[in-house]
Amino acid sequence: MRKVAPLLLCVAALVLAACGASVTLPTGTGIPVLPPGHNVDVAHLSFIPQVIRIKAGESVTWRWDDGVVPHNVTFGDFHSPTQSRGFFTHTFDSPGTYYYVCTIHPQMHAEVIVTSG
């Protein structure tokens, strides 16, 4: 039973993720755990969620979880490193809609909508 429980937890997390729920997998699964807050997964050649809404002064953290496939998060005036694992966090100080893309996979695009406090 002890070996089955972590497997069931991971399966449940994957099912919830497929339904659009926000999921943090337990440590030891090989997938980095996101800090609490506004998060985007870089996985399955997609940004998940594709649209995220935050308030000015808040941060978004992207987590790479697409195996060995490299990606980046590129806005008009800033970008993440190109990587296949890890995190990138950016704080958005001004309201507006910020469009971004993975320059390696241009079909991967999304946006951050920042509202005033």
N, C-alpha and C positions, 0 to 999 in steps of 0.2 A: 504494500500500500504506500510506503514511503516514496518509492520510485514513481508511482503512478500519479501522485498528487501534483508534483511540479509539471508533469506533462499535461495534466488536465488544466492547470492554471494557464499554461502557455497556449493551449488550444482555445480556451475561453477568451483569452486576450486577443488572439487572432480573429476569432469570430466577432468580437466587439469592434475591433478595428475595421473589419470589413463593413460593418454597419455604420461606420462614421463616428464611433465613440472614441473619446480620448483614453488612451491606454498607456500605462507605464508597466513594463515587464519587470519581474524581480531580478535582482542582481544574480549573476551566475549563468545567465542565459546567453552571454556573449554580445548582447545588444546594450549599448550605453543607456542608462536611465536618465530621462530628462529631469531637470530641476522643475519645481512647481512654477507655474506661470503660463505665459502664452507661448505655445510650442508648435513647431511645424516639423513633420517627418519628411525627410528626403528619401523616398523609397519607391520601388516599382516604377521608376522613371517618372515620378510625380512629386509634387509638393502637396502634402496632406496636413491640414486642409488647404484648399486652393485660395481661399479668402479668409483672412483673419482680421478681426476688429479689436483695436486697443485704444487706450486713451493716451494723449500726449504725455511724454515722460516715461512711458512704459517700454519694456523691452520684449523682443521676440527672440527665441532660441530655436535654431534649426539643428536637427539631429540627422546625421547620415546613417542610413540603414538600408543600403542597396547592394550588399555584398562588396565585391571589389570594383564595382562601377563607380568611376569618379564623377563628381558633380561640383557645381559652385552655385552661389547665390549672388547674382549680379544686378545691382540697381544702377541708375544713371551715374551716380557720383561715388559709389563705394561698392565693394564686393568682398565676398569671403575667399579664403584660399580654395583652390581646387583640391578636393580630398575625397576619399571613399569611406572614411570613418571619422567620427568626432563631432564637434559642435561648432556653431558660430552664433554669437549673440550680438544684437544691435539694438540700441535705444533710439526711439523716434521721439524727437523733441517738439516737432511742429505738426499740427493737423494737416491732413491731406491724404491722397491716395497714392501709394508707392507701388509701382509695378516692378516686378523682377522676373528674371529668367536664368536658367542654367545655360551658359553660352556653349557648352559642349552638346547639349540636347535642347535646341531652341523650342521644341514642342512642350518643354517643361516651363510653364509660366504661371505666375500667381500674383497676388497683391496683398498689401497690408493697408488697411484703412484705419487712419489715425484721427480720432475725434478730439475736440478740446476737452480738457479736464473734466 
